[in-house]
Amino acid sequence: MPGKDGEGRAGREGTLIVGASQAGLQLAVSLRQLGDTGRITLVGEEAHAPYQRPPLSKEFLAGAAELDSLAFRAPSFYEDNGIDLVCGERITAVRRGLATTASGRPLPYGRLALTTGASPRRLRVPGAGLAGVHYLRDHEDAVGLRGELASARRVVVVGGGFIGLEAASVARAAGLSVTVVEAADRLLGRAVTPLVSEFYARAHRRRGVEVLLSTGVTGFEPADGGGRVGAVALADGSSLAADLVLVGVGAVPRTELAEQLGLACEGGIVVDAYARTSDPAVVAAGDCTVQPHPLTGEGLVRIESVQNAVAQAQTAAATLLGRPAPAGAVPWFWSFQGDLRLQIAGLSAGHDTYVVRGDVDDEHFSVLYYRDGRLLAVDAVNRPADYMAVRKALAQGATVPAGAAADGSVPLKSLITRTENAAPAA
């Protein structure tokens, strides 16, 4: 159990939340919902109030959404709820009880929460600084990329992860020539199984995207000796003409402040099931963390998703106030790549068998994953009912028998079966 409700100095000096992210805002909101009346300061580096990031690589990039439509809350929300929102300030130093911004502003605190997120992993290759080479993590990145897409003809996406494939879908839908270059032997290698990876490679190729696997990038070459990218150099000595490049090769958790405080970091800020860091007085949530597996409690995993940011922030708020933690939540995630709508519930890592429902070639199918007969997860492509059924089953600590699940004509929700000694998740 977490410690007792923060009183004394912690209550007087309030809570400092570093990172105006989805997790950061949720943590502030949850503190208020739990009855905290102390000062809450939410600090973010961007000039904008907290906003949704997933649409940046989809609706925003396609011109179907603007920043004001992505804002989580109306501007008045923060003042109305006593949340001191500090935008455009980066905290560069932190010690017990005091943080300092790059501009020298002191921010004393009684309780500390780190929701610092992650930064794009950078390619350290020749030509990486050329104009036309983009990364996509925040609103300013998306504005720059969207502006250049309007005049681009040949787009190269380096990295076959979710952001890269979502952006590739937008560019291809706009009629541009698009090539995806992935160093690994399959797309989405860290997120889905080979069967789903192979489906996405075929599906994007059917839509006119060139997909190059097991292909490394060694640099970016300028166009006509100028300062703008004109080609992408590949490890085999060849090159791809490009007037616009998006690099999406993963994200690096931002642990600098955690390291200043001496907190344990292993590919992210290490937290327990209560969102406590190695210093129980400090909590962390969101993309900056690694945590015990949310369903099994085994090992450490890093989960980059809206669901995890929200659930972990709610837990962190309860911990800061000494309240019981919310019930564990089933991880879920989505990626919309044009008309390909992937929805994931659970975590498939460690599965020993799987069942495919529907027609993979028809682009309407789902894959259920099991270990020792226990349902672990589902990857559902354009089959939302299967996704919802598995998410419900996992939340109830239930299962769907693998043998029966193979019949795609039978609704999965009718096959949900309770299991003995299984603790339900939220």
C-alpha positions, 0 to 999 in steps of 0.5 A: 500500500502507498503511504499516508495522505501527504500533510505538512510540508507536502500539503503546504507546498503542493504538487509539482508535475513535470511534463504537460503531457496526457499523463501529466494532465490526467495526474492533475485532474485525478488529484482534484477528483480525489479531493486534493485542495493543495496547489498543483503546478503543471509545467510543460516545455511547449507553448501550448496547453496539453493536447492529444498527440496521436492525431498528429500522425493521422488527422492533423497531418492530413489536414482534417484537424487543427490544434484547437480541436486537439486540446484536452481542456478549454483554457478556462479549465485550469484556472477553474480547477486551481491548476497552475499551468506553466507553458514554455518552460523547461525544468533543467535542475531538480533536487529535493523540494526545489526545481529550477527552469532553464530561465532560472525560475524556482519552483518549490514543491512538496510532492513531485511527479515526473511525466516527462514523456519521451523524445524521438530517437535521432539518426546520427548519420551524415546529412541528418541536419539537412532541411526536409529531414523530419521527426514527428513527436509534437505539434511543431514537428507536425506543422513543419511536416504537414507544410512540406507534404503540400509540395513534396513529390517523393517521400521516404519514411525511415522506420516501419513503426506506427508513426512511420506507417501512419504518416506513410498512409497520409502521404500515399493518400495524397498521391505522393510517391512513398517508400518505407525503409525498415532496418529490421526484417519486418514492420512493427517488429516491437509491437505485433507478431510476424503474421501481423507484420507480414499482413501490413507489409502486403497491405501497404504495398497493395496501396502503392507504398514501396516497402524495403525490409532489412535495409539500413540508412547510412546518410542523407544526401543534399540536392544539387549540393544545397542544404536540402535533402535530395536522397537517402543513402542505403547500406547496400550503396544505393540511394533513394531520391527524396524531397521529404524524409520522415524518421520514425525509429522509436522514442527514448524515455526522458530520464534526465531529471530522474537521474539527477535525483538518483532514481533507478532507470532501466530504459525508462524510469523504473516504477512499481505497480503504485507508480512509485519510483525507487524513491517512494516520495516521487511518482512517475507516469507515462512514456518515460516509465518502465513498470511491472507487466500490468497483467502478470506482474513479471519483468519490466515493460514500457508501454507507449499508449494513451491508455497506459498514460491515463491509468498510470497517472490515476494510480500516481495521483492515488499514491501521492494522496495515500489512497488505494490504487485503482484496479489494474487496467488492461493495456489497449492500443490502436493505430489507424493507417488509412482504412486499416484500423488495428486495435490491440488489447492485452500484451501478446509477448510470451504467447505459445499459440494463436488463433486467426479469425476472419480472412487476412487477405480480405483485411478483416481479421483478428489474431488471439494469443494464448499461453498455456491455454490462457488468453493474453491478447488480440490484434484486430484489423477492422474487426472492432467487435473481436477487440471489444470482446477480448478486452472485456474478457481480459478485464474480467479475468476470463478467457475465450477457448481457443478451439471455439474462437477459430470459427469467425462466424461465432461472435467472440462475446458469446464465447467468453468463459470465466476462469478460476483464480483469475483476478479481473483488471479494470 
